[in-house]
Each structure stands twice: as structure tokens, then as C-alpha cells.
Amino acid sequence: MMNFKQKQLTEEFFQVLKIKFPEVELIDITPSPEDPDDLWLNITAPPEEEREFELMDMASERTADILQEYGYSILVMPTRNQVFHA
């Protein structure tokens, strides 16, 4: 379960991502299956691969800062929508 500070940090973090990458949407925030104390910020991936690389560069810097400053591990998990055909 997310505590108040984790909720605040993930919401602020997503808002910063959204400013630079307006095409991404928040899917949900879930605990990692490997460690429930770690959080996954599940978002839609930008349509262009280069934008996704830029997003991951920015996210890795910010998540490292959060880990160092607050001790919370947050991972950004961009997901592409998959279309299944019958």
C-alpha cells in the first residue's frame, strides 16, 4: 500500500512527465511484484520510439533522485497499446 509521501511523489512526478510528454497517459500505479515497497508508474508509451528513449532518460534521472532523497524506488513502465485481431 502506498503511503502519503509515495502518493505525493508519484503524482508530482507524473505531472512533470506530462508537461514534457503530453501524449502519455497514466494507466495506474502498482506495487512491484518482486518487492511491494517498490512502485511501478504504468503509463502509455509515446508513439515514437525516440520520444520513449527521451522519456526514459528523463525518468531515470528523476527516479534516481527520488530514491536518493526519499528512499523510495519508483519505476516508470511505458506500455504500448496492443491490438489483438481475431
C-alpha positions in Angstrom: 0.0 0.0 0.0 1.2 3.4 -0.9 1.9 5.9 1.9 1.1 9.6 1.7 4.6 10.7 0.6 4.8 8.0 -2.1 1.4 9.1 -3.5 2.6 12.7 -3.5 5.9 11.9 -5.2 4.3 9.8 -7.9 1.6 12.3 -8.6 4.1 15.2 -8.9 6.5 13.0 -11.0 3.7 12.2 -13.4 2.7 15.9 -13.7 6.4 16.7 -14.6 6.4 13.9 -17.2 3.1 15.1 -18.6 4.4 18.6 -19.2 7.3 17.3 -21.4 5.4 14.4 -22.8 1.8 15.4 -23.2 1.0 12.3 -25.3 1.5 9.9 -22.3 -1.4 8.9 -20.0 -1.3 7.4 -16.6 -2.6 3.9 -16.6 -2.1 3.1 -12.9 0.4 2.9 -10.0 1.1 -0.6 -8.8 3.4 -2.3 -6.3 6.2 -4.2 -8.0 5.5 -8.0 -7.9 9.1 -8.5 -6.8 9.0 -6.0 -3.9 5.7 -4.4 -2.8 7.7 -1.5 -1.4 8.7 -0.5 -4.9 6.2 1.2 -7.1 5.6 1.0 -10.8 4.2 4.1 -12.6 2.4 2.4 -15.5 2.0 4.9 -18.4 1.2 4.7 -22.1 4.4 4.9 -24.2 4.9 7.8 -26.6 4.1 6.7 -30.2 7.6 7.5 -31.4 10.5 5.3 -30.2 12.8 8.3 -30.0 10.4 10.1 -27.6 10.2 6.9 -25.5 14.0 7.0 -25.2 13.9 10.7 -24.1 11.1 9.9 -21.6 13.2 7.0 -20.1 16.3 9.2 -19.8 14.3 11.9 -18.0 12.5 9.3 -15.8 15.7 7.5 -14.8 17.3 10.7 -13.6 14.2 11.7 -11.6 13.6 8.2 -10.1 17.3 8.1 -9.0 16.8 11.5 -7.3 13.7 10.2 -5.5 15.5 7.1 -4.4 18.4 9.1 -3.1 16.4 11.8 -1.5 13.5 9.8 0.0 14.5 6.2 -0.2 11.5 5.2 -2.4 12.1 3.1 -5.5 9.7 4.2 -8.4 10.0 2.7 -11.8 8.4 4.1 -14.9 6.8 1.4 -17.1 5.8 2.7 -20.5 3.3 0.3 -22.2 2.2 0.3 -25.8 -1.4 -0.5 -26.5 -1.6 -3.9 -28.2 -4.4 -4.6 -30.7 -5.4 -8.2 -31.0 -7.1 -9.4 -34.2 -9.5 -12.4 -34.2 
